[in-house]
Amino acid sequence: MAEAGGEAGRAATEVTQVHGARLRLARQARGLSQQQLAGVAGVTRQAVSAVESGHSDPSLRVALALAGALGMTVEALFGPGDPADPVLARPVAAASHRGSRVVLATVGDTFVALPLHADMAARVGFGVAGGLVVGASPRRPAAAPVPDPASPGLEPNDPIEVRPIGPPRPTLVVAGCDPALPLLEIPLALLDPPIAFAWWPCGSGEALRLAAAGLVHAAGVHQPSGERESDETVEIPGGAEVVGFAAWREGLVVRPGARVRGLDDVARQRLRLVNREAGAQARTLLDQECARLHLTPAELPGYDSRAAGHLQVAAAITGRLADAGVSSEPAALAYGLDFLPLASEQFDLVLPAKHAASREAAGLLKVLTSPWLAAQLASLPGYDPASCGVPRDQWP
């Protein structure tokens, strides 16, 4: 009898923990702190904390109040079921396969998945995953098998099912190529309540496309002297505001001892180039320099190669996979490479107006003006943080 009582107690505890996990998931998916949810529901913060921690089940009054505040039914919030039921998320790029790891965040009312693979999987070590891909969009007959997200015919940003690994947290999602963007993570984590950070490294063109699609809170873009060419401007529905982040120079990065004074020397010596993806400002700058020198891609071995970012270009040259490439001066200095400047660049953050009132956007604007961030940027050789947090203009 004692053993049966113990099993019943353990089962009750597991149910209470499931209820707490589901409440936490629902609250954090809406970007609410415990205090804010308590205020909307008309209960104490201690009551919310006790339920989320699994210490107690809510009374009927508290359950009704919490469900109403979250826009859910009591059955959906506290009824039976898996607390990690898959949610429908839009990936910023094609998920490689079922079971692949992703960062799971909310942008507005949309769950967004950032695949953790290749260069995106690690900085120094593996990144923290927020979920596992279950399959493609559930818009299918109930008995039909779940299609693999890598199946032909699926677009990169088509919705996919992701099973959360623990409750999703309020997470600022930023796309862009500046390797200093991860510095935002520490001051965001110190906010009350804290905000997590997810970075999708990509060129300016792809970052703006993701912002226009509503998949990121901010897009990092850079142009020579901060100027935008009208034919390259991506329209963001509802408009956007632009805030400065940093300035640096961009140019030709070359392995030491190569005796290169310009891109024409790279072509003449048949040195191998490492390039960036289409839409990246570094690639645009390379193409402009080719046009100025009347060079064709055929004269540049490695022109069709593609590195994922500034540091990856420098790493390829350091690893002797290439002899030269266009990257930022800070990347060249970090790897001890020669640098030949081609342009002064202003790196800005474009914040879509539709997310301007979100906690994530407000947190970003707050930390951009922090002395700590300015000091960190100033400590990086080649960075000028004078524009960090300074409103610049509207987009476009």
Secondary structure, 3 states (H helix, E strand, C coil): CHHHHHHHHHHHHHHHHHHHHHHHHHHHHCCCCHHHHHHHHCCCHHHHHHHHCCCCCCCHHHHHHHHHHCCCCHHHHHCCCCCCCCEEEEECCCCCCCCCEEEEEEECCEEEEEECCHHHCECCCECCCCEEEEEECCCCCCCCCCCCCCCCCCCCCCCEEEEECCCCCCEEEEEECCCCHHHHHHHHHCCCCCCEEEEEECCHHHHHHHHHCCCCCEEEEEEECCCCCHHHCCCCCCCEEEEEEEEEEEEEEECCCCCCCCHHHHHHCCCCEECECCCCHHHHHHHHHHHHHCCCHHHCCCCCCCECCHHHHHHHHHCCCCCEEEEEHHHHHHHCCEEEEEEEEEEEEEEEHHHCCCHHHHHHHHHHCCHHHHHHHHHCCCCECCCCCCEEEEEC
